[in-house]
Amino acid sequence: QVQLVESGGGLAQPGGSLRLSCAASGSISSIYCMRWYRQVPGQQREFVAQIMSAGSTTYSNSVKGRFTVSRDNATNTSYLQMNSLRPEDTAVYYCRALTMRGDYWGQGTQVTVSS
């Protein structure tokens, strides 16, 4: 079992920045990939970024060049640094941990980009 707790959401102005955190606990050694998604009410959950255990990263085209995903193995935390935020980045952001025995989701954190 893996437990994920997210934090760092809030209100940002267009062009601003926020950093989301996803702290993992439990069977953390089994995690081979951490992913970030976002969801707007009434729409499907959208892939944002991922980081593999070896450190390779992948981004959706909509955030490439603006968002950076990272992980701190010492604290078992994944981060999503979001820069140059746009109103269309407004959503609930979720982290997801992939393991060989299944995958786990965080509770989500609201990000609102508005002036």
C-alpha positions in Angstrom: 0.0 0.0 0.0 1.1 3.5 -0.8 -0.4 6.7 0.7 -0.1 10.0 -1.1 -0.7 13.4 0.4 -0.7 16.5 -1.8 -0.2 20.1 -0.9 0.7 23.4 -2.4 -2.3 24.4 -4.3 -3.9 27.8 -4.1 -4.5 31.0 -6.1 -2.0 32.4 -8.4 -2.0 35.3 -10.9 -1.4 34.7 -14.6 2.3 34.5 -15.1 2.8 33.4 -11.6 4.2 30.2 -10.0 3.1 27.5 -7.6 4.8 24.4 -6.4 2.8 21.3 -5.7 4.1 18.5 -3.4 3.1 14.9 -3.2 4.5 13.0 -0.2 4.5 9.3 -0.4 4.4 6.8 2.5 4.0 3.1 2.9 5.6 0.7 0.4 7.5 3.5 -1.3 10.3 1.2 -2.6 7.8 -0.3 -5.0 7.0 3.0 -6.8 8.6 3.1 -10.2 6.8 6.1 -11.6 5.1 9.2 -10.2 2.6 11.0 -12.4 0.7 14.2 -12.2 -2.8 14.8 -13.6 -5.3 17.6 -13.6 -9.1 17.7 -13.9 -11.6 20.4 -14.6 -15.2 19.8 -13.6 -17.1 18.1 -16.4 -13.9 17.1 -18.2 -11.7 14.0 -18.2 -8.6 13.8 -16.1 -5.6 15.0 -18.1 -2.0 13.7 -17.9 0.4 16.5 -17.0 3.8 15.1 -16.3 5.6 12.0 -15.0 9.0 11.1 -13.5 10.4 7.6 -13.5 12.4 6.1 -10.7 15.6 6.5 -12.8 14.8 10.2 -13.2 13.5 10.5 -16.8 10.6 12.9 -17.3 7.7 13.3 -19.7 5.4 16.3 -20.1 2.2 17.0 -21.9 2.5 19.5 -24.7 0.3 22.0 -22.9 2.8 22.3 -20.0 6.1 21.6 -21.6 8.6 24.3 -21.0 6.5 25.8 -18.1 6.2 22.9 -15.6 9.0 20.8 -14.1 8.5 17.5 -12.3 11.0 16.3 -9.8 11.4 13.9 -6.9 13.3 13.9 -3.7 14.2 10.3 -2.8 15.3 11.3 0.7 11.9 12.6 1.6 9.8 10.4 -0.8 8.2 13.5 -2.2 7.5 14.4 -5.8 7.2 18.1 -6.8 5.5 19.9 -9.7 6.9 23.3 -10.2 4.5 25.4 -12.2 5.7 28.6 -13.8 4.2 31.0 -16.3 0.8 29.9 -15.1 -2.3 30.6 -17.3 -6.0 30.7 -16.5 -6.4 27.4 -18.4 -4.1 25.7 -15.9 -6.9 26.1 -13.4 -7.9 22.6 -12.2 -7.7 20.1 -9.4 -4.2 18.5 -9.6 -3.6 14.9 -8.6 -0.5 12.8 -8.1 -0.5 9.1 -8.9 2.1 6.5 -7.9 2.6 3.4 -10.1 3.8 0.2 -8.5 4.0 -3.4 -9.7 1.1 -4.2 -7.5 -1.2 -1.4 -8.6 -1.5 2.3 -8.6 -2.5 4.9 -6.0 -3.9 8.4 -6.1 -3.6 11.5 -3.9 -6.6 13.4 -2.8 -6.1 16.3 -5.2 -5.3 19.9 -4.6 -7.0 22.9 -6.2 -5.0 25.3 -8.4 -6.7 28.5 -9.5 -5.1 31.0 -11.9 -6.9 34.3 -12.0 -6.3 38.0 -11.7 
